[in-house]
């Protein structure tokens, strides 16, 4: 029997310039979110200026590489997602630290920005489906939405872990439960696929970030394990490379 994920995967492969959605997609997405959190915090710990330079240069380079081709190329696409993960974390953390804005405010701010991107995208293109990213303008809307969802997820994860005092691992458990809701809703109803997809997409960010912080941060801060941001980022980078190679292999035999 054909599964929902395999149908979606074939649809994305044949018509879209972005990654096909299946189990590997969500594993890669979760890994990039965790990597972005650890890498951003690790670079900021060395030097905030260095973090900004690496974040901006990495984002511009990845975007130019990704948009040089009209189609899905795994290594280009996931490099762009990883760059957005790092920069999106810096964007959310920078607004909080530099301007002193509390996490409830920044969460609301990025939620409004995310909604604005989706509304504009829908009005201009008539769809926000990931299966219809097949021209440069739609691709720009897509990456704008991805950037906003990463910043939103970062702010919401910090809100639950710090402001609400849950700590990292309870926050991760909370978001793991929440992310099951769109998955179950789609599989049981078969309706509103795109809406449920974007809900899950947003929730992977605080889930991955909470897990990365849970390993990296000290026990005195959110009950972390104290491994350190840079070691966690390096391990996740290696895992990400292996997963991308798996995606490249699947694409080559498709």
Secondary structure, DSSP 8 states (H G I E B T S, - for coil): ---HHHHHHHHHHHH-SS---SHHHHHHHHHHHHHHHHHHHHHHHH-HHHHHHHHHHHHHHHHHHHTTSSS--HHHHHHHHHHHHHHHHHHHHHHHHHH---HHHHHHHHHHHHHHHHHHHHHHHS---GGG--SHHHHHHHHHHHHHHHHHHHHHHHIIIIIS---HHHHHHHHHHHHHHHHHHHHHH---HHHHHHHHHHHHHHHHHHHHHHHHS-TTTTT-----HHHHHHHHHHHHHHHHHHHHHHHHH-
